[in-house]
Amino acid sequence: MNVHRLSIEEYMKVNKVKSRQTIYNRIQSGQLKSEKIDNRLYIILDNEKKESVKEDWTTEIIKKTISDKDGQIEELKKKLESAEEEKKKSEERAEKEKEVLNKRLDTAENEKKELLERNREQNHLLMQSVKNTELLTNQVKELEYKVEEGQEKKGFWKRVFGEKK
């Protein structure tokens, strides 16, 4: 007969016993066989019980693992939902900022167009003014020339003594 030893903690976990005292009482009453090795108490199981306990223990471990994984999955789902909500809010903020910046850009473009138009108008007026000034300067020079020419046509004595009044 093969024997298998389980620590008290392992036996409690496998058999869902909540109190160490319950285990000690079962040992004292002879319901459980025990052995003390290096000041540690072990429960002794025969092969038949071992297989049953091993299956129960494996089942419990699997159930616990599944339960833990389910908890982790739920936690990750919550984190994912939170991250998705944060991403959505961030995208909405970015979209609003984009709209504001686009409005500012449009306003700046319109102001630029207005300034360029005003600048063209001012350049046009300045060019007109320069042309008018040149035209007037030429007219003044022509008049001065005509006046000089008119004085040269006067006779010598008129130029010297002037005209009679």
N, CA and C atoms as a LAMMPS dump frame, in Angstrom:
ITEM: TIMESTEP
0
ITEM: NUMBER OF ATOMS
495
ITEM: BOX BOUNDS ff ff ff
-5.0000000000000000e+02 5.0000000000000000e+02
-5.0000000000000000e+02 5.0000000000000000e+02
-5.0000000000000000e+02 5.0000000000000000e+02
ITEM: ATOMS id mol type element x y z
1 1 1 N 0.85 -1.185 0
2 1 2 C 0 0 0
3 1 3 C 0.885 1.235 0
4 2 1 N 0.658 2.087 -1.007
5 2 2 C 1.395 3.343 -1.083
6 2 3 C 0.766 4.35 -0.149
7 3 1 N 1.631 5.138 0.468
8 3 2 C 1.104 6.193 1.331
9 3 3 C 1.463 7.531 0.724
10 4 1 N 0.619 8.457 1.014
11 4 2 C 0.851 9.822 0.515
12 4 3 C 0.666 10.765 1.692
13 5 1 N 1.549 11.724 1.791
14 5 2 C 1.471 12.67 2.903
15 5 3 C 1.014 14.031 2.386
16 6 1 N 0.126 14.653 3.131
17 6 2 C -0.322 16.026 2.849
18 6 3 C -0.081 16.85 4.097
19 7 1 N 0.373 18.075 3.875
20 7 2 C 0.488 18.969 5.036
21 7 3 C -0.921 19.316 5.499
22 8 1 N -1.006 19.834 6.697
23 8 2 C -2.326 20.188 7.237
24 8 3 C -2.976 21.243 6.347
25 9 1 N -2.187 22.218 5.889
26 9 2 C -2.729 23.271 5.032
27 9 3 C -3.283 22.688 3.732
28 10 1 N -2.528 21.761 3.124
29 10 2 C -2.988 21.142 1.878
30 10 3 C -4.282 20.358 2.111
31 11 1 N -4.313 19.595 3.192
32 11 2 C -5.505 18.802 3.509
33 11 3 C -6.706 19.71 3.743
34 12 1 N -6.479 20.831 4.446
35 12 2 C -7.572 21.778 4.712
36 12 3 C -8.104 22.347 3.397
37 13 1 N -7.199 22.691 2.511
38 13 2 C -7.598 23.292 1.237
39 13 3 C -8.387 22.296 0.391
40 14 1 N -7.878 21.078 0.289
41 14 2 C -8.508 20.064 -0.549
42 14 3 C -9.883 19.683 -0.008
43 15 1 N -9.988 19.553 1.285
44 15 2 C -11.235 19.088 1.897
45 15 3 C -12.108 20.224 2.408
46 16 1 N -11.726 21.426 2.113
47 16 2 C -12.495 22.618 2.484
48 16 3 C -12.782 22.659 3.98
49 17 1 N -11.763 22.363 4.748
50 17 2 C -11.87 22.443 6.204
51 17 3 C -11.328 23.8 6.609
52 18 1 N -12.058 24.511 7.459
53 18 2 C -11.669 25.881 7.783
54 18 3 C -10.861 25.99 9.071
55 19 1 N -10.876 24.964 9.898
56 19 2 C -10.228 25.064 11.204
57 19 3 C -9.158 23.991 11.355
58 20 1 N -7.978 24.381 11.814
59 20 2 C -6.918 23.427 12.126
60 20 3 C -7.37 22.488 13.261
61 21 1 N -8.129 23.061 14.159
62 21 2 C -8.583 22.287 15.323
63 21 3 C -9.427 21.092 14.891
64 22 1 N -10.203 21.276 13.828
65 22 2 C -11.016 20.173 13.304
66 22 3 C -10.109 19.031 12.857
67 23 1 N -9.01 19.378 12.192
68 23 2 C -8.051 18.366 11.733
69 23 3 C -7.447 17.647 12.937
70 24 1 N -7.022 18.4 13.936
71 24 2 C -6.427 17.798 15.137
72 24 3 C -7.43 16.871 15.84
73 25 1 N -8.683 17.292 15.904
74 25 2 C -9.719 16.454 16.532
75 25 3 C -9.899 15.142 15.767
76 26 1 N -9.875 15.204 14.428
77 26 2 C -10.023 13.992 13.617
78 26 3 C -8.826 13.051 13.813
79 27 1 N -7.64 13.65 13.975
80 27 2 C -6.447 12.833 14.221
81 27 3 C -6.582 12.125 15.573
82 28 1 N -7.007 12.851 16.6
83 28 2 C -7.134 12.283 17.952
84 28 3 C -8.218 11.206 18.005
85 29 1 N -9.272 11.411 17.223
86 29 2 C -10.366 10.423 17.251
87 29 3 C -10.068 9.215 16.373
88 30 1 N -8.971 9.274 15.599
89 30 2 C -8.593 8.15 14.76
90 30 3 C -9.202 8.189 13.379
91 31 1 N -9.93 9.219 13.053
92 31 2 C -10.514 9.324 11.706
93 31 3 C -9.427 9.564 10.661
94 32 1 N -8.347 10.245 11.07
95 32 2 C -7.234 10.533 10.146
96 32 3 C -5.955 9.956 10.729
97 33 1 N -5.106 9.431 9.839
98 33 2 C -3.786 8.968 10.258
99 33 3 C -2.826 10.132 10.068
100 34 1 N -1.859 10.26 10.968
101 34 2 C -0.902 11.363 10.86
102 34 3 C 0.493 10.872 11.174
103 35 1 N 1.464 11.705 10.8
104 35 2 C 2.86 11.388 11.035
105 35 3 C 3.591 12.71 11.23
106 36 1 N 4.521 12.726 12.187
107 36 2 C 5.268 13.95 12.463
108 36 3 C 6.667 13.775 11.884
109 37 1 N 7.054 14.687 10.981
110 37 2 C 8.382 14.658 10.368
111 37 3 C 8.969 16.057 10.515
112 38 1 N 10.163 16.136 11.091
113 38 2 C 10.847 17.421 11.312
114 38 3 C 9.922 18.423 11.985
115 39 1 N 9.273 18.003 13.035
116 39 2 C 8.365 18.854 13.809
117 39 3 C 7.197 19.395 12.979
118 40 1 N 6.879 18.729 11.894
119 40 2 C 5.701 19.091 11.095
120 40 3 C 4.77 17.902 11.059
121 41 1 N 3.491 18.198 11.163
122 41 2 C 2.485 17.139 11.18
123 41 3 C 1.923 16.955 9.77
124 42 1 N 1.911 15.712 9.295
125 42 2 C 1.398 15.389 7.966
126 42 3 C 0.248 14.401 8.104
127 43 1 N -0.727 14.537 7.253
128 43 2 C -1.847 13.611 7.2
129 43 3 C -1.45 12.503 6.233
130 44 1 N -1.654 11.256 6.628
131 44 2 C -1.284 10.119 5.785
132 44 3 C -2.548 9.598 5.111
133 45 1 N -2.428 9.449 3.786
134 45 2 C -3.555 8.934 3
135 45 3 C -3.103 7.673 2.29
136 46 1 N -3.992 6.698 2.168
137 46 2 C -3.641 5.533 1.371
138 46 3 C -3.906 5.863 -0.091
139 47 1 N -3.543 4.967 -0.994
140 47 2 C -3.638 5.223 -2.441
141 47 3 C -5.047 5.572 -2.878
142 48 1 N -6.04 4.87 -2.391
143 48 2 C -7.409 5.115 -2.82
144 48 3 C -7.836 6.524 -2.45
145 49 1 N -7.523 6.889 -1.218
146 49 2 C -7.886 8.24 -0.785
147 49 3 C -7.04 9.266 -1.529
148 50 1 N -5.779 8.905 -1.772
149 50 2 C -4.865 9.822 -2.463
150 50 3 C -5.424 10.217 -3.824
151 51 1 N -5.874 9.239 -4.594
152 51 2 C -6.417 9.528 -5.922
153 51 3 C -7.636 10.429 -5.81
154 52 1 N -8.497 10.113 -4.863
155 52 2 C -9.69 10.926 -4.659
156 52 3 C -9.304 12.341 -4.242
157 53 1 N -8.369 12.413 -3.302
158 53 2 C -7.916 13.726 -2.824
159 53 3 C -7.211 14.474 -3.938
160 54 1 N -6.379 13.735 -4.694
161 54 2 C -5.647 14.371 -5.796
162 54 3 C -6.623 14.947 -6.823
163 55 1 N -7.653 14.176 -7.166
164 55 2 C -8.647 14.661 -8.119
165 55 3 C -9.38 15.874 -7.563
166 56 1 N -9.782 15.778 -6.292
167 56 2 C -10.458 16.917 -5.666
168 56 3 C -9.535 18.133 -5.639
169 57 1 N -8.303 17.873 -5.281
170 57 2 C -7.331 18.962 -5.174
171 57 3 C -7.104 19.605 -6.539
172 58 1 N -6.936 18.759 -7.563
173 58 2 C -6.746 19.259 -8.924
174 58 3 C -7.969 20.052 -9.365
175 59 1 N -9.131 19.522 -9.073
176 59 2 C -10.364 20.221 -9.422
177 59 3 C -10.431 21.572 -8.728
178 60 1 N -10.082 21.579 -7.456
179 60 2 C -10.101 22.84 -6.705
180 60 3 C -9.109 23.841 -7.283
181 61 1 N -7.932 23.349 -7.616
182 61 2 C -6.916 24.24 -8.202
183 61 3 C -7.419 24.797 -9.528
184 62 1 N -8.011 23.943 -10.342
185 62 2 C -8.541 24.393 -11.638
186 62 3 C -9.651 25.417 -11.429
187 63 1 N -10.57 25.109 -10.49
188 63 2 C -11.656 26.055 -10.215
189 63 3 C -11.1 27.388 -9.731
190 64 1 N -10.122 27.312 -8.831
191 64 2 C -9.519 28.544 -8.288
192 64 3 C -8.828 29.328 -9.409
193 65 1 N -8.101 28.611 -10.257
194 65 2 C -7.406 29.263 -11.376
195 65 3 C -8.408 29.919 -12.317
196 66 1 N -9.474 29.2 -12.633
197 66 2 C -10.508 29.756 -13.512
198 66 3 C -11.143 30.983 -12.872
199 67 1 N -11.43 30.872 -11.576
200 67 2 C -12.023 32.008 -10.862
201 67 3 C -11.085 33.215 -10.884
202 68 1 N -9.791 32.948 -10.633
203 68 2 C -8.8 34.038 -10.675
204 68 3 C -8.735 34.652 -12.067
205 69 1 N -8.725 33.796 -13.082
206 69 2 C -8.654 34.293 -14.462
207 69 3 C -9.908 35.087 -14.815
208 70 1 N -11.072 34.604 -14.364
209 70 2 C -12.312 35.348 -14.601
210 70 3 C -12.228 36.731 -13.964
211 71 1 N -11.691 36.771 -12.738
212 71 2 C -11.519 38.063 -12.061
213 71 3 C -10.583 38.973 -12.835
214 72 1 N -9.483 38.4 -13.324
215 72 2 C -8.536 39.19 -14.112
216 72 3 C -9.182 39.681 -15.4
217 73 1 N -9.967 38.821 -16.033
218 73 2 C -10.649 39.21 -17.276
219 73 3 C -11.602 40.365 -17.014
220 74 1 N -12.38 40.273 -15.939
221 74 2 C -13.309 41.359 -15.594
222 74 3 C -12.552 42.656 -15.332
223 75 1 N -11.457 42.535 -14.602
224 75 2 C -10.653 43.725 -14.3
225 75 3 C -10.093 44.335 -15.582
226 76 1 N -9.597 43.481 -16.477
227 76 2 C -9.059 43.97 -17.746
228 76 3 C -10.151 44.582 -18.619
229 77 1 N -11.364 43.988 -18.58
230 77 2 C -12.482 44.564 -19.336
231 77 3 C -12.791 45.967 -18.835
232 78 1 N -12.803 46.12 -17.495
233 78 2 C -13.071 47.44 -16.92
234 78 3 C -11.988 48.429 -17.32
235 79 1 N -10.731 47.988 -17.265
236 79 2 C -9.624 48.864 -17.666
237 79 3 C -9.746 49.241 -19.137
238 80 1 N -10.112 48.268 -19.964
239 80 2 C -10.276 48.527 -21.395
240 80 3 C -11.395 49.529 -21.64
241 81 1 N -12.532 49.336 -20.961
242 81 2 C -13.648 50.277 -21.104
243 81 3 C -13.223 51.672 -20.667
244 82 1 N -12.507 51.732 -19.55
245 82 2 C -12.041 53.025 -19.048
246 82 3 C -11.087 53.675 -20.048
247 83 1 N -10.179 52.869 -20.599
248 83 2 C -9.229 53.396 -21.581
249 83 3 C -9.953 53.858 -22.845
250 84 1 N -10.972 53.1 -23.266
251 84 2 C -11.737 53.491 -24.455
252 84 3 C -12.499 54.788 -24.21
253 85 1 N -13.08 54.93 -23.006
254 85 2 C -13.78 56.173 -22.671
255 85 3 C -12.804 57.343 -22.66
256 86 1 N -11.639 57.133 -22.071
257 86 2 C -10.623 58.189 -22.013
258 86 3 C -10.16 58.551 -23.424
259 87 1 N -9.993 57.531 -24.268
260 87 2 C -9.589 57.775 -25.655
261 87 3 C -10.657 58.591 -26.378
262 88 1 N -11.926 58.227 -26.164
263 88 2 C -13.031 58.937 -26.812
264 88 3 C -13.053 60.396 -26.36
265 89 1 N -12.905 60.617 -25.041
266 89 2 C -12.885 61.986 -24.524
267 89 3 C -11.705 62.756 -25.102
268 90 1 N -10.563 62.099 -25.17
269 90 2 C -9.366 62.737 -25.717
270 90 3 C -9.573 63.097 -27.187
271 91 1 N -10.19 62.196 -27.941
272 91 2 C -10.463 62.469 -29.357
273 91 3 C -11.447 63.626 -29.506
274 92 1 N -12.457 63.674 -28.623
275 92 2 C -13.424 64.776 -28.671
276 92 3 C -12.734 66.102 -28.366
277 93 1 N -11.852 66.102 -27.341
278 93 2 C -11.106 67.333 -27.022
279 93 3 C -10.23 67.748 -28.199
280 94 1 N -9.573 66.768 -28.801
281 94 2 C -8.707 67.058 -29.944
282 94 3 C -9.519 67.623 -31.103
283 95 1 N -10.707 67.074 -31.333
284 95 2 C -11.574 67.555 -32.414
285 95 3 C -12.009 68.996 -32.155
286 96 1 N -12.376 69.289 -30.897
287 96 2 C -12.775 70.658 -30.554
288 96 3 C -11.608 71.621 -30.741
289 97 1 N -10.42 71.211 -30.287
290 97 2 C -9.234 72.052 -30.464
291 97 3 C -8.946 72.259 -31.946
292 98 1 N -9.136 71.211 -32.732
293 98 2 C -8.919 71.307 -34.174
294 98 3 C -9.881 72.318 -34.79
295 99 1 N -11.158 72.266 -34.367
296 99 2 C -12.147 73.216 -34.879
297 99 3 C -11.758 74.646 -34.52
298 100 1 N -11.335 74.856 -33.27
299 100 2 C -10.929 76.196 -32.833
300 100 3 C -9.738 76.668 -33.658
301 101 1 N -8.754 75.791 -33.839
302 101 2 C -7.571 76.165 -34.615
303 101 3 C -7.927 76.436 -36.073
304 102 1 N -8.847 75.648 -36.633
305 102 2 C -9.277 75.888 -38.014
306 102 3 C -9.981 77.236 -38.141
307 103 1 N -10.806 77.581 -37.134
308 103 2 C -11.469 78.89 -37.155
309 103 3 C -10.433 80.003 -37.079
310 104 1 N -9.443 79.828 -36.199
311 104 2 C -8.379 80.84 -36.087
312 104 3 C -7.616 80.958 -37.401
313 105 1 N -7.345 79.816 -38.016
314 105 2 C -6.624 79.818 -39.283
315 105 3 C -7.441 80.525 -40.363
316 106 1 N -8.735 80.241 -40.428
317 106 2 C -9.606 80.91 -41.399
318 106 3 C -9.624 82.416 -41.163
319 107 1 N -9.74 82.809 -39.893
320 107 2 C -9.741 84.234 -39.552
321 107 3 C -8.428 84.879 -39.975
322 108 1 N -7.317 84.213 -39.687
323 108 2 C -6.006 84.747 -40.058
324 108 3 C -5.875 84.852 -41.577
325 109 1 N -6.367 83.845 -42.3
326 109 2 C -6.32 83.882 -43.764
327 109 3 C -7.153 85.047 -44.309
328 110 1 N -8.335 85.245 -43.742
329 110 2 C -9.184 86.356 -44.181
330 110 3 C -8.517 87.698 -43.901
331 111 1 N -7.922 87.83 -42.713
332 111 2 C -7.218 89.076 -42.385
333 111 3 C -6.052 89.293 -43.339
334 112 1 N -5.348 88.215 -43.659
335 112 2 C -4.22 88.313 -44.585
336 112 3 C -4.7 88.787 -45.96
337 113 1 N -5.816 88.204 -46.429
338 113 2 C -6.366 88.61 -47.729
339 113 3 C -6.763 90.086 -47.71
340 114 1 N -7.412 90.505 -46.608
341 114 2 C -7.816 91.909 -46.493
342 114 3 C -6.595 92.824 -46.504
343 115 1 N -5.552 92.445 -45.761
344 115 2 C -4.334 93.262 -45.728
345 115 3 C -3.674 93.322 -47.101
346 116 1 N -3.63 92.188 -47.794
347 116 2 C -3.042 92.186 -49.134
348 116 3 C -3.849 93.063 -50.087
349 117 1 N -5.176 92.987 -49.98
350 117 2 C -6.035 93.814 -50.833
351 117 3 C -5.809 95.295 -50.539
352 118 1 N -5.778 95.627 -49.229
353 118 2 C -5.517 97.03 -48.867
354 118 3 C -4.146 97.469 -49.359
355 119 1 N -3.172 96.585 -49.236
356 119 2 C -1.82 96.902 -49.686
357 119 3 C -1.807 97.145 -51.196
358 120 1 N -2.531 96.306 -51.956
359 120 2 C -2.621 96.507 -53.408
360 120 3 C -3.265 97.856 -53.728
361 121 1 N -4.364 98.141 -53
362 121 2 C -5.044 99.419 -53.228
363 121 3 C -4.114 100.589 -52.915
364 122 1 N -3.388 100.482 -51.809
365 122 2 C -2.469 101.567 -51.443
366 122 3 C -1.341 101.684 -52.462
367 123 1 N -0.821 100.54 -52.935
368 123 2 C 0.217 100.579 -53.965
369 123 3 C -0.321 101.211 -55.248
370 124 1 N -1.555 100.859 -55.601
371 124 2 C -2.177 101.433 -56.793
372 124 3 C -2.312 102.955 -56.637
373 125 1 N -2.819 103.368 -55.451
374 125 2 C -2.96 104.809 -55.202
375 125 3 C -1.603 105.505 -55.216
376 126 1 N -0.599 104.86 -54.648
377 126 2 C 0.744 105.431 -54.63
378 126 3 C 1.279 105.568 -56.054
379 127 1 N 1.072 104.529 -56.875
380 127 2 C 1.531 104.599 -58.269
381 127 3 C 0.791 105.708 -59.024
382 128 1 N -0.512 105.827 -58.787
383 128 2 C -1.285 106.904 -59.404
384 128 3 C -0.727 108.258 -58.965
385 129 1 N -0.435 108.347 -57.674
386 129 2 C 0.102 109.6 -57.139
387 129 3 C 1.446 109.925 -57.785
388 130 1 N 2.299 108.911 -57.937
389 130 2 C 3.609 109.118 -58.572
390 130 3 C 3.413 109.551 -60.021
391 131 1 N 2.502 108.904 -60.749
392 131 2 C 2.239 109.274 -62.141
393 131 3 C 1.709 110.702 -62.23
394 132 1 N 0.763 111.018 -61.328
395 132 2 C 0.209 112.382 -61.321
396 132 3 C 1.3 113.403 -61.017
397 133 1 N 2.179 113.059 -60.065
398 133 2 C 3.275 113.973 -59.719
399 133 3 C 4.194 114.161 -60.915
400 134 1 N 4.529 113.07 -61.604
401 134 2 C 5.382 113.168 -62.788
402 134 3 C 4.702 114 -63.87
403 135 1 N 3.407 113.767 -64.067
404 135 2 C 2.642 114.511 -65.063
405 135 3 C 2.639 116.003 -64.733
406 136 1 N 2.365 116.315 -63.457
407 136 2 C 2.355 117.727 -63.041
408 136 3 C 3.737 118.342 -63.17
409 137 1 N 4.767 117.57 -62.81
410 137 2 C 6.147 118.07 -62.933
411 137 3 C 6.454 118.377 -64.391
412 138 1 N 6.051 117.481 -65.281
413 138 2 C 6.277 117.712 -66.71
414 138 3 C 5.503 118.936 -67.199
415 139 1 N 4.271 119.086 -66.724
416 139 2 C 3.469 120.248 -67.129
417 139 3 C 4.104 121.541 -66.62
418 140 1 N 4.602 121.507 -65.376
419 140 2 C 5.262 122.706 -64.823
420 140 3 C 6.495 123.033 -65.645
421 141 1 N 7.28 122.014 -65.996
422 141 2 C 8.491 122.248 -66.786
423 141 3 C 8.128 122.83 -68.152
424 142 1 N 7.038 122.286 -68.759
425 142 2 C 6.602 122.821 -70.05
426 142 3 C 6.206 124.284 -69.922
427 143 1 N 5.481 124.593 -68.864
428 143 2 C 5.059 125.984 -68.661
429 143 3 C 6.267 126.883 -68.433
430 144 1 N 7.233 126.408 -67.635
431 144 2 C 8.446 127.204 -67.396
432 144 3 C 9.19 127.425 -68.707
433 145 1 N 9.242 126.356 -69.505
434 145 2 C 9.924 126.475 -70.783
435 145 3 C 9.212 127.477 -71.68
436 146 1 N 7.882 127.422 -71.714
437 146 2 C 7.111 128.348 -72.535
438 146 3 C 7.299 129.777 -72.038
439 147 1 N 7.365 129.92 -70.707
440 147 2 C 7.567 131.267 -70.159
441 147 3 C 8.935 131.775 -70.589
442 148 1 N 9.949 130.94 -70.478
443 148 2 C 11.295 131.352 -70.874
444 148 3 C 11.329 131.656 -72.368
445 149 1 N 10.671 130.811 -73.132
446 149 2 C 10.636 130.998 -74.568
447 149 3 C 9.918 132.305 -74.907
448 150 1 N 8.874 132.556 -74.169
449 150 2 C 8.119 133.791 -74.384
450 150 3 C 8.972 135.005 -74.038
451 151 1 N 9.799 134.909 -73.038
452 151 2 C 10.658 136.03 -72.665
453 151 3 C 11.755 136.214 -73.701
454 152 1 N 12.251 135.128 -74.276
455 152 2 C 13.31 135.247 -75.261
456 152 3 C 12.784 135.9 -76.535
457 153 1 N 11.537 135.747 -76.86
458 153 2 C 10.971 136.334 -78.055
459 153 3 C 10.788 137.833 -77.894
460 154 1 N 10.766 138.321 -76.714
461 154 2 C 10.647 139.767 -76.511
462 154 3 C 11.911 140.417 -77.045
463 155 1 N 11.786 141.513 -77.413
464 155 2 C 12.935 142.248 -77.933
465 155 3 C 13.949 142.557 -76.841
466 156 1 N 15.132 142.963 -77.314
467 156 2 C 16.212 143.26 -76.399
468 156 3 C 15.821 144.392 -75.474
469 157 1 N 15.251 145.492 -76.037
470 157 2 C 14.916 146.661 -75.24
471 157 3 C 13.778 146.379 -74.263
472 158 1 N 12.874 145.534 -74.661
473 158 2 C 11.779 145.183 -73.746
474 158 3 C 12.32 144.371 -72.575
475 159 1 N 13.251 143.534 -72.905
476 159 2 C 13.816 142.733 -71.819
477 159 3 C 14.602 143.629 -70.879
478 160 1 N 15.283 144.593 -71.426
479 160 2 C 16.11 145.474 -70.592
480 160 3 C 15.217 146.438 -69.821
481 161 1 N 14.322 147.109 -70.475
482 161 2 C 13.51 148.138 -69.807
483 161 3 C 12.158 147.613 -69.342
484 162 1 N 11.792 146.462 -69.792
485 162 2 C 10.514 145.916 -69.384
486 162 3 C 9.404 146.452 -70.243
487 163 1 N 8.227 146.027 -70.001
488 163 2 C 7.092 146.455 -70.789
489 163 3 C 6.47 147.681 -70.168
490 164 1 N 5.815 148.457 -70.98
491 164 2 C 5.107 149.63 -70.493
492 164 3 C 3.823 149.189 -69.845
493 165 1 N 3.572 149.929 -68.827
494 165 2 C 2.344 149.59 -68.161
495 165 3 C 1.406 150.713 -68.185
